[in-house]
Amino acid sequence: MKVREPRETAADGRVSRALAGAVLLVALALGCGEGEEPEQQAAPRRPDIAEQITTKTGVEMVLIPAGEFIMGDDAGEDDEKPARSVRLSALCMDKYEVTQRHYEALMGRNPSKRKEPDSPVEQVSWRAAVKYCNMRSLREGLEVCYDPDTLECDFSAGGYRLPTEAEWEYACRAGTTTDYSFGNNPADLRRYVWFKDNSGKTTHPVGQRQPNPWALHDMHGNVAEWCNDSYNETAYQQAESQNPRGPAAGEERVLRGGSWLDTAEACRSSARYSEPPGLADVCFGYDAYGFRCVRRTTLNTSE
């Protein structure tokens, strides 16, 4: 189990380790919907301002462009190696971590240890997160992604799901190749997220710190975020290069992004952690686990 605990001896002053390779980005999706599998546009561009929508349930989402990036870090932990080129289709991602307000509105309860409507929901398991995804899909009249009994994900469905590990890192990096989406200097982290050095040992309302280049907030902190993928320490050695979805099975699920209890080292874009999907022991940082949702996009191919 790769547990998210404070890493007292971590080298917070990591030096620059820019990853090799260029990032190819293509035009932004102009809407989220249940259309054809996204096609990739030929002309690359990096948006200055990410396009955004508000869903029927009142959640703000960002339209993430299809493209290619270098996933992982050859100078990082063993499970971040080897760094490799990955190509992804466009998707919509929640601008903020799912808040307690939105979670309670759909699920009828707030499991969070620290009750604050605009803070991210926490003390939530992977299983609870995917059930929220299904409920959100149903409320918007969309086809659910997760089988209600097995919780197996149907990626062809038009509803909400957790991001794959590749989708999460791609969105977090937002076209960058540095340790963080804002550069290599961990001293700048406090301007973008809540982590061990500035959190006061608690979560904070979403969106209070600067976003990454694609207008996504709290990607490096506040709460660690569940991904859809099962965890395997050597997954990168045999992973696919096109829309990789992680191992077919595993006893643990991936967590990405830093949290309020993590050091700067653990908040890097490529850092990986994992826990059992039904974890319910707050002694291991369970109150620092949250999530955000994604869904497929349709592209305006007339551009």
C-alpha positions as CSV (number, residue, x, y, z in Angstrom):
1,M,0.0,0.0,0.0
2,K,1.4,3.3,-1.0
3,V,-0.1,5.5,1.7
4,R,-0.5,9.3,1.6
5,E,1.3,10.3,4.8
6,P,3.5,13.4,5.5
7,R,7.0,12.7,4.2
8,E,9.2,14.4,6.8
9,T,12.4,13.6,5.1
10,A,11.3,14.4,1.5
11,A,13.5,16.8,-0.4
12,D,11.2,19.7,-0.6
13,G,13.8,21.7,-2.5
14,R,13.9,19.6,-5.6
15,V,15.9,21.1,-8.4
16,S,14.7,21.5,-12.0
17,R,14.0,18.2,-13.8
18,A,12.2,19.3,-16.9
19,L,11.0,16.2,-18.7
20,A,12.2,15.5,-22.2
21,G,9.8,15.8,-25.1
22,A,7.4,18.4,-26.5
23,V,3.7,18.7,-25.7
24,L,1.3,18.6,-28.7
25,L,-2.1,20.1,-28.0
26,V,-5.1,20.4,-30.3
27,A,-8.2,22.5,-30.4
28,L,-10.5,22.6,-27.4
29,A,-13.7,20.8,-27.2
30,L,-16.7,23.1,-27.5
31,G,-19.2,21.0,-25.6
32,C,-19.7,18.0,-23.3
33,G,-22.0,15.4,-24.6
34,E,-22.8,11.9,-25.7
35,G,-21.5,12.2,-29.3
36,E,-19.0,10.4,-31.4
37,E,-15.6,9.4,-30.0
38,P,-13.6,12.6,-30.0
39,E,-11.5,13.3,-33.1
40,Q,-8.2,15.0,-32.9
41,Q,-7.7,18.3,-34.7
42,A,-4.6,18.8,-36.9
43,A,-3.6,22.3,-35.9
44,P,-2.0,22.4,-32.4
45,R,-2.6,25.4,-30.2
46,R,-2.3,26.1,-26.5
47,P,-5.4,28.0,-25.2
48,D,-4.7,31.2,-23.2
49,I,-8.1,30.7,-21.5
50,A,-9.7,27.3,-21.1
51,E,-13.3,27.1,-22.2
52,Q,-15.7,26.3,-19.5
53,I,-19.3,25.1,-19.0
54,T,-21.7,24.8,-16.1
55,T,-23.6,21.4,-15.9
56,K,-27.3,20.9,-15.2
57,T,-26.4,20.1,-11.6
58,G,-24.6,23.4,-11.3
59,V,-21.0,22.1,-11.4
60,E,-18.4,24.1,-13.3
61,M,-16.3,22.1,-15.8
62,V,-13.3,22.8,-18.0
63,L,-12.9,21.6,-21.5
64,I,-9.6,19.8,-21.8
65,P,-8.0,19.5,-25.3
66,A,-6.9,16.3,-26.8
67,G,-3.2,16.0,-27.2
68,E,0.1,14.3,-26.3
69,F,2.3,14.7,-23.2
70,I,5.1,13.0,-21.3
71,M,3.7,11.0,-18.4
72,G,5.8,10.1,-15.4
73,D,9.2,11.2,-14.3
74,D,12.5,9.3,-14.7
75,A,14.0,11.4,-11.8
76,G,11.0,10.6,-9.5
77,E,9.9,7.6,-7.5
78,D,10.3,4.1,-9.0
79,D,6.5,3.8,-9.7
80,E,6.8,7.0,-11.9
81,K,9.2,5.3,-14.3
82,P,9.7,5.1,-17.2
83,A,8.5,8.5,-18.4
84,R,6.7,8.0,-21.7
85,S,4.7,9.7,-24.4
86,V,0.9,9.3,-24.0
87,R,-1.8,10.6,-26.3
88,L,-5.3,11.4,-24.9
89,S,-8.7,12.3,-26.3
90,A,-10.5,15.5,-25.2
91,L,-12.5,15.4,-22.1
92,C,-14.4,17.6,-19.6
93,M,-13.1,17.8,-16.1
94,D,-14.5,19.5,-12.9
95,K,-12.9,22.9,-12.4
96,Y,-12.9,22.2,-8.6
97,E,-12.7,19.2,-6.4
98,V,-16.3,18.0,-5.6
99,T,-17.5,20.1,-2.7
100,Q,-19.4,19.0,0.3
101,R,-22.3,21.1,-0.9
102,H,-22.6,19.4,-4.2
103,Y,-21.9,15.9,-2.7
104,E,-24.6,16.3,-0.1
105,A,-27.1,17.7,-2.6
106,L,-26.9,14.5,-4.6
107,M,-26.1,11.8,-2.0
108,G,-28.1,13.1,0.9
109,R,-25.2,13.1,3.4
110,N,-21.9,14.7,4.0
111,P,-19.2,12.2,5.3
112,S,-16.5,14.9,5.7
113,K,-14.7,15.2,9.0
114,R,-14.5,19.0,8.7
115,K,-17.9,20.3,7.8
116,E,-17.7,23.3,5.4
117,P,-20.0,23.5,2.4
118,D,-17.5,24.9,-0.1
119,S,-14.6,22.8,1.0
120,P,-13.9,19.5,-0.9
121,V,-15.8,16.5,0.4
122,E,-13.4,14.2,2.2
123,Q,-13.5,10.9,4.2
124,V,-14.9,9.5,1.0
125,S,-13.9,6.1,-0.4
126,W,-13.3,5.2,-4.1
127,R,-16.6,3.3,-4.1
128,A,-18.5,6.3,-2.7
129,A,-16.9,8.5,-5.3
130,V,-18.0,6.3,-8.2
131,K,-21.6,6.1,-6.8
132,Y,-21.6,9.9,-6.8
133,C,-20.6,9.8,-10.4
134,N,-23.5,7.6,-11.2
135,M,-26.0,9.7,-9.3
136,R,-24.8,12.8,-11.0
137,S,-25.2,11.1,-14.4
138,L,-28.8,10.0,-13.5
139,R,-29.7,13.5,-12.3
140,E,-28.7,14.9,-15.7
141,G,-30.3,12.1,-17.7
142,L,-27.0,10.6,-18.8
143,E,-26.0,7.0,-19.2
144,V,-24.1,5.9,-16.1
145,C,-20.5,4.8,-16.5
146,Y,-20.3,2.4,-13.5
147,D,-22.2,-0.9,-13.3
148,P,-24.2,-0.6,-10.1
149,D,-23.2,-4.1,-8.9
150,T,-19.6,-4.6,-10.1
151,L,-18.6,-0.9,-10.3
152,E,-16.9,-1.7,-13.6
153,C,-16.5,1.4,-15.8
154,D,-18.0,1.6,-19.2
155,F,-15.8,4.3,-20.9
156,S,-18.2,4.5,-23.9
157,A,-21.0,5.8,-21.7
158,G,-21.8,9.5,-21.7
159,G,-22.1,10.0,-18.0
160,Y,-19.6,11.0,-15.3
161,R,-16.7,8.9,-14.0
162,L,-13.4,9.3,-12.2
163,P,-10.4,10.3,-14.4
164,T,-7.9,7.8,-15.5
165,E,-4.5,8.3,-14.0
166,A,-3.2,9.5,-17.4
167,E,-6.1,12.0,-17.8
168,W,-5.5,13.3,-14.3
169,E,-1.8,13.9,-14.9
170,Y,-2.4,15.4,-18.3
171,A,-4.9,17.9,-16.9
172,C,-2.7,18.7,-14.0
173,R,0.4,19.4,-16.1
174,A,-1.7,21.5,-18.6
175,G,1.0,21.6,-21.2
176,T,4.0,21.9,-18.8
177,T,6.9,19.5,-18.3
178,T,8.1,20.7,-14.9
179,D,7.7,19.2,-11.4
180,Y,4.6,21.3,-10.9
181,S,2.2,23.0,-13.4
182,F,3.8,26.4,-12.3
183,G,7.4,25.3,-12.5
184,N,10.1,23.5,-10.5
185,N,10.3,25.7,-7.4
186,P,8.4,24.1,-4.5
187,A,8.6,27.5,-2.7
188,D,5.9,28.7,-5.1
189,L,3.5,25.9,-4.1
190,R,1.7,28.0,-1.4
191,R,0.4,30.4,-4.1
192,Y,-1.4,27.5,-5.9
193,V,-2.6,25.1,-3.2
194,W,-3.1,24.2,0.4
195,F,-0.5,21.7,1.6
196,K,1.4,20.8,4.8
197,D,3.3,24.1,5.0
198,N,0.2,26.5,4.8
199,S,-2.9,24.4,5.4
200,G,-3.2,24.7,9.1
201,K,-3.8,21.0,9.2
202,T,-7.2,21.2,7.4
203,T,-8.9,21.5,4.1
204,H,-10.0,24.9,2.7
205,P,-12.9,26.1,0.4
206,V,-12.1,25.3,-3.2
207,G,-10.7,27.8,-5.7
208,Q,-8.9,30.1,-3.2
209,R,-5.5,29.6,-4.8
210,Q,-4.3,30.3,-8.3
211,P,-5.4,27.7,-11.0
212,N,-3.1,25.8,-13.3
213,P,-2.8,27.0,-17.0
214,W,-6.0,25.2,-17.9
215,A,-8.1,26.9,-15.1
216,L,-8.2,23.9,-12.9
217,H,-7.9,24.6,-9.2
218,D,-6.3,22.7,-6.3
219,M,-4.7,20.1,-8.5
220,H,-1.5,20.0,-6.3
221,G,-3.3,20.1,-2.9
222,N,-6.3,20.5,-0.6
223,V,-7.4,16.8,-1.0
224,A,-5.8,13.9,-2.8
225,E,-8.0,12.7,-5.6
226,W,-9.2,9.3,-6.5
227,C,-8.6,8.1,-10.0
228,N,-10.5,5.3,-11.8
229,D,-7.4,3.1,-12.3
230,S,-6.3,0.2,-10.3
231,Y,-2.7,0.7,-8.9
232,N,0.3,-1.3,-10.0
233,E,3.8,-0.1,-9.2
234,T,5.2,-1.3,-12.5
235,A,2.2,-0.2,-14.6
236,Y,4.2,2.3,-16.7
237,Q,6.5,-0.4,-18.0
238,Q,3.7,-2.1,-20.1
239,A,1.1,0.7,-20.4
240,E,-0.6,1.6,-23.7
241,S,0.3,4.9,-25.3
242,Q,-3.2,5.8,-26.5
243,N,-5.8,6.6,-23.8
244,P,-4.2,4.2,-21.2
245,R,-6.7,3.0,-18.5
246,G,-4.4,1.3,-16.0
247,P,-4.2,-2.4,-15.0
248,A,-7.3,-4.5,-15.6
249,A,-7.5,-5.4,-11.9
250,G,-5.9,-4.7,-8.6
251,E,-6.5,-4.5,-4.8
252,E,-5.9,-0.7,-4.6
253,R,-6.9,2.4,-6.6
254,V,-4.7,5.3,-7.6
255,L,-4.8,8.6,-5.7
256,R,-3.3,11.7,-7.4
257,G,-2.5,15.3,-6.4
258,G,-1.3,16.5,-3.0
259,S,-3.4,17.2,0.1
260,W,-3.5,19.5,3.1
261,L,-1.2,17.0,5.0
262,D,1.4,16.4,2.3
263,T,4.9,17.9,1.8
264,A,5.8,19.7,-1.4
265,E,7.5,16.5,-2.7
266,A,4.2,14.6,-2.6
267,C,2.4,17.3,-4.5
268,R,4.4,17.0,-7.8
269,S,2.4,16.4,-11.0
270,S,3.8,12.9,-11.4
271,A,3.6,11.6,-7.8
272,R,1.5,8.5,-7.4
273,Y,-0.2,7.0,-4.3
274,S,-2.8,4.2,-3.7
275,E,-5.3,2.9,-1.2
276,P,-7.9,0.1,-1.0
277,P,-11.1,1.4,-2.6
278,G,-13.2,0.8,0.5
279,L,-10.7,2.4,2.9
280,A,-12.4,3.7,6.1
281,D,-9.6,4.2,8.5
282,V,-9.0,7.9,9.2
283,C,-5.7,7.2,10.9
284,F,-4.1,6.8,7.4
285,G,-5.2,10.2,6.1
286,Y,-8.6,9.1,4.8
287,D,-9.9,12.6,5.7
288,A,-7.5,14.0,3.1
289,Y,-9.1,12.0,0.2
290,G,-11.6,13.5,-2.3
291,F,-12.2,13.5,-6.0
292,R,-13.3,15.4,-9.1
293,C,-15.3,14.0,-12.1
294,V,-14.7,13.8,-15.9
295,R,-16.8,12.9,-18.9
296,R,-16.5,12.5,-22.6
297,T,-16.6,15.4,-25.0
298,T,-17.9,16.1,-28.5
299,L,-15.8,18.3,-30.7
300,N,-16.9,21.0,-33.1
301,T,-15.2,19.6,-36.2
302,S,-16.1,22.6,-38.4
303,E,-13.1,24.6,-37.1
